[in-house]
Amino acid sequence: MPQVLNQSYDQLVEKAQVLFWTRGYKGVNAKELASCLDVSTSVIYNKFTKDMLFMDSLGYYTTNYSDPFLKQLRETTEGLDSLRDFFYSLIDALLDKTFPKSCLMVNTVVEMRNANQEITDVYQRYFDTLTNSYKVVLDKAIGLGQIKYPEKRDAYAEFLLGVIFSMSILYKIRAKEELRTFIDEQLSFIE
Amino acid sequence: MRYKEYNTNNVLEKCIPIFWEKGFRATSIQEIVEITGVNRFSLYHEFQNKEGILYNALKLYQKRYGKSKFDILKKEGDLATVLREFYLSFLQSIEKHQGCFYIHIGTELADEDPKIKKLISDYLSSLESTLVERLLKENETKSNPDFYARHLVGLFCTSMSFCLIHSEKQKQHHIVNGIEVILHKKINYATSS
């Protein structure tokens, strides 16, 4: 039965990104996608394709989840203490399912790797923002005298880039207190 | 008995790449039937369901592939060098599937399936105790081996996900940097950058 599309494309992306986030790209077929979006499968085949919705879901994720989260981080003033609070709030978001299934970008890296240039570009932008945000906070930590070896700033930023990946696995198997201790100890490497 | 075990492992061996490429959810029993040449009835009889195939495939992976990589950690030689070799052994470009099957499946299912959660958790614990054994032999880490092992496991999780999108050079760089930050030790970058 033909269906009138009474939702905007942005609304469709908003629904699709939750599905991709929890089930991955390959784990969603056209039928499931159509049913989640409440459109007919012909819309998925002919108008808004799975690939298109997926790529825009990554964009939605960056704009609505990671960018604001990182902007907040960059605006903090307490250096390493702010970094610890940032990771603690990440743990909370993972455990209380504000982030329904780890980080969409991490999931995508593992599932899709460098499937095409478009996706590689998305990673690049995401990791650049993440690295720069860490550098901003590390600079503040240096300003506060919290870091003995400021020349290691870039090495520390790269090390911190890994935290979101290890947390994405560990939060599924470890308790909250263990995760917090893990973060405290990770930050103790920054000296 | 031996014959059957051989066959079972043969079937599971063929399932590892398909779960790896498509993920668990997107792999259908029909595809498993086609790839293994075993009919649906026999598969269900042997493994009960698709989950059962995956659990056993993970166990086989550790036995056939993971264990020999874990053994790298038992090798003589400089700690940082051995660690680097260990991490990179999962990321060789000659291997069809880079990374670690456990981390790959864990990313998809460890928060949904308690048995997968247990398998991943046991796998990482086994890595952690292998690391502890090694770290106990080193002057710089023997006073606090659990601490270092915990974070080297963290670096393992990172390397098996983040490094999948990296070039050879970036992989080496990220791993060497991680080892260096954790061990507080300057490693010679000459071969890696």
Boltz contact constraints between the chains, C-beta under 6 A:
constraints:
  - contact:
      token1: [A, 24]
      token2: [B, 23]
      max_distance: 6.0
  - contact:
      token1: [A, 26]
      token2: [B, 22]
      max_distance: 6.0
  - contact:
      token1: [A, 26]
      token2: [B, 23]
      max_distance: 6.0
  - contact:
      token1: [A, 26]
      token2: [B, 26]
      max_distance: 6.0
  - contact:
      token1: [A, 27]
      token2: [B, 23]
      max_distance: 6.0
  - contact:
      token1: [A, 27]
      token2: [B, 25]
      max_distance: 6.0
  - contact:
      token1: [A, 27]
      token2: [B, 26]
      max_distance: 6.0
  - contact:
      token1: [A, 109]
      token2: [B, 165]
      max_distance: 6.0
  - contact:
      token1: [A, 110]
      token2: [B, 107]
      max_distance: 6.0
  - contact:
      token1: [A, 110]
      token2: [B, 161]
      max_distance: 6.0
  - contact:
      token1: [A, 113]
      token2: [B, 164]
      max_distance: 6.0
  - contact:
      token1: [A, 113]
      token2: [B, 165]
      max_distance: 6.0
  - contact:
      token1: [A, 114]
      token2: [B, 165]
      max_distance: 6.0
  - contact:
      token1: [A, 123]
      token2: [B, 165]
      max_distance: 6.0
  - contact:
      token1: [A, 155]
      token2: [B, 177]
      max_distance: 6.0
  - contact:
      token1: [A, 158]
      token2: [B, 177]
      max_distance: 6.0
  - contact:
      token1: [A, 159]
      token2: [B, 181]
      max_distance: 6.0
  - contact:
      token1: [A, 162]
      token2: [B, 158]
      max_distance: 6.0
  - contact:
      token1: [A, 162]
      token2: [B, 162]
      max_distance: 6.0
  - contact:
      token1: [A, 165]
      token2: [B, 158]
      max_distance: 6.0
  - contact:
      token1: [A, 165]
      token2: [B, 161]
      max_distance: 6.0
  - contact:
      token1: [A, 165]
      token2: [B, 162]
      max_distance: 6.0
  - contact:
      token1: [A, 166]
      token2: [B, 154]
      max_distance: 6.0
  - contact:
      token1: [A, 166]
      token2: [B, 157]
      max_distance: 6.0
  - contact:
      token1: [A, 166]
      token2: [B, 158]
      max_distance: 6.0
  - contact:
      token1: [A, 169]
      token2: [B, 106]
      max_distance: 6.0
  - contact:
      token1: [A, 169]
      token2: [B, 157]
      max_distance: 6.0
  - contact:
      token1: [A, 172]
      token2: [B, 110]
      max_distance: 6.0
  - contact:
      token1: [A, 172]
      token2: [B, 111]
      max_distance: 6.0
  - contact:
      token1: [A, 173]
      token2: [B, 117]
      max_distance: 6.0
  - contact:
      token1: [A, 173]
      token2: [B, 120]
      max_distance: 6.0
  - contact:
      token1: [A, 173]
      token2: [B, 121]
      max_distance: 6.0
  - contact:
      token1: [A, 189]
      token2: [B, 181]
      max_distance: 6.0
